[in-house]
């Protein structure tokens, strides 16, 4: 797990330019929960306000997340989503990006 946390720190800083104090929302599903927890820990190590939301695995890529998650996505500074199915082409991701949220989806990562 320690190595996974280090990799997550690198992703957060290199790919998403996460800064201390930012709100980082991690969205994961039951099948990728360990990865989500590592990212949660990494965000804390970077001094971020970290939020972890776990949903049931979507049936197909592009299926919308629950409403509570969609709303949280718009309010966060950064969203990172290690999930089995992609959230890239969802209205939730599009609306979050319009609200200024930096979003990284990570479908299929194991």
Secondary structure, 3 states (H helix, E strand, C coil): CHHHHHHHHHHHHHCCCCCCCCEEEEEEEHHHHHHHHHHHHHHHHCCCEEEEEEECCCCCCCCCCCHHHHHHHHHCCEEEECCCCCCCCCHHHHHHHHCCCEEEECCCCC
